[in-house]
Amino acid sequence: MAKLFVKRIGVSSLGKIMGILYAFMGFIIGAFLALFSLVGAALAPRSMGAFGALFGVGAIVALPIIYGILGFLAGCITAFLYNLVAGWVGGLEMDLG
């Protein structure tokens, strides 16, 4: 069995991967939020119904962007901290077999 040590992770590489994954999660969460908002808008009085519908549809656009940006930043910070700690302890050991 070959053992591999991951001693360094590309900061921007992990940032991009996590940014895309979090954007997908934001889209899914935004879709559920939009669904619940549209149902609530249908049940609400007229003056509040339009606001709820607008909020729900806006969530499908806004949440993937916000989640994507935060995921990218979290990925960059995580990779930076991993590289720092891996320098002290030798990295993550993986058993490939």
C-alpha positions in Angstrom: 0.0 0.0 0.0 1.3 3.4 -1.0 1.2 6.2 1.5 0.8 9.7 0.4 1.3 12.9 2.4 -0.6 16.0 1.4 1.8 18.7 2.5 0.3 21.7 0.7 -3.1 22.6 -0.8 -3.4 25.4 -3.4 -5.2 28.3 -1.7 -7.0 29.5 -4.8 -7.7 26.0 -5.9 -9.6 25.1 -2.7 -11.2 28.5 -2.7 -12.7 27.9 -6.2 -13.9 24.4 -5.4 -15.6 25.5 -2.1 -17.0 28.6 -3.8 -18.7 26.5 -6.5 -20.0 23.9 -4.0 -21.4 26.6 -1.7 -23.0 28.4 -4.6 -24.8 25.2 -5.5 -25.9 24.9 -1.8 -27.1 28.5 -1.9 -29.1 27.8 -5.0 -30.8 24.8 -3.3 -31.5 26.8 -0.1 -32.7 29.8 -2.2 -35.1 27.6 -4.1 -36.6 26.2 -0.9 -36.8 29.8 0.5 -38.5 31.0 -2.7 -41.0 28.2 -2.5 -41.9 28.9 1.1 -42.0 32.7 0.4 -44.3 32.2 -2.6 -46.6 30.0 -0.6 -46.6 32.5 2.2 -47.2 35.3 -0.3 -50.3 33.5 -1.6 -51.7 33.2 1.9 -50.8 36.8 3.0 -52.8 39.9 2.6 -52.3 41.8 -0.7 -49.9 44.4 0.6 -47.5 41.9 2.1 -47.9 39.2 -0.6 -46.0 41.1 -3.2 -43.1 41.7 -0.9 -42.9 38.0 0.0 -43.0 36.9 -3.6 -40.2 39.4 -4.5 -38.1 38.3 -1.5 -38.5 34.6 -2.5 -37.5 35.2 -6.2 -34.6 37.4 -5.0 -33.3 34.5 -2.9 -32.7 32.4 -5.9 -30.4 35.1 -7.3 -28.8 36.5 -4.1 -28.1 33.4 -2.0 -25.9 31.5 -4.6 -23.8 34.7 -5.0 -23.5 35.3 -1.3 -22.8 31.6 -0.5 -20.3 31.4 -3.4 -18.3 34.4 -2.2 -18.4 33.2 1.5 -17.4 29.6 0.3 -14.5 31.0 -1.7 -13.2 33.0 1.3 -13.7 30.0 3.6 -11.8 27.8 1.2 -8.9 30.2 1.0 -8.7 30.6 4.7 -8.9 26.8 5.2 -6.2 26.1 2.7 -3.9 28.7 4.2 -4.4 27.4 7.7 -3.9 23.8 6.5 -0.7 24.7 4.8 0.5 26.4 8.0 -0.3 23.5 10.2 0.9 20.9 7.7 4.3 22.6 7.8 4.5 21.9 11.5 3.1 18.3 11.6 4.0 17.0 8.2 0.7 16.9 6.4 -2.3 14.6 6.0 -1.4 10.9 5.6 -3.5 9.1 3.0 -3.3 5.3 2.3 -3.8 4.6 -1.4 -4.5 1.0 -2.1 
